[in-house]
Amino acid sequence: MDQAETMQQRIKGFFPDLLGIRFVEATPDRVLAELDVRDDLCTVPGILHGGAMMAFADTLGAVATVLTIPANARTTTLESKTNFFGPGRGGTTISAETLPLHRGKRTMVWQTSIRSPEGKLLAQVTQTQYVDSPS
C-alpha cells in the first residue's frame, strides 16, 4: 500500500473523510490531494466556505508532518495563516499541494497552495506544526 492510500485509510471516519479529501500523492516532501466542492461545503450557493479550504490545507500539513516524524511522535497545528485569492466553485474539484518550508526537530512549517481545476490559485496557507516526540 502506498502512503497516499495509507493516509486515506487513516482518515476514514474522521473529519477529513467527512470533507471528502482524496489523497493523490503523499510523501515526506509533497502531499497532493483533491476535494469536490459540494453544496454542503458552501457558505452560499456555489461558493466553498473558507473554513473548508482551511481545513483542507490543515489536513495536508498534518499529513505531511506525520509522514516526516518518527512513528511514536505526535503533531498538532500551532499556527495557520490563509490568504484567499478566489472562490472554490460549486460542482468543481479543487486540488492542493503541500510543500515543506522548514523541518525542525520540534516544529515544521508547510505551505499549501489550493487551486481551481484551471490552475488558478484560490488560497495560500502557511502552517506551523508542533512535533511532540516522547523522550
Secondary structure, 3 states (H helix, E strand, C coil): CCHHHHHHHHCCCCHHHHHCCEEEEEECCEEEEEEECCHHHEEECCEECHHHHHHHHHHHHHHHHHCCCCCCCEEEEEEEEEEECCCCECCCEEEEEEEEEEECCCEEEEEEEEECCCCCEEEEEEEEEEEECCC
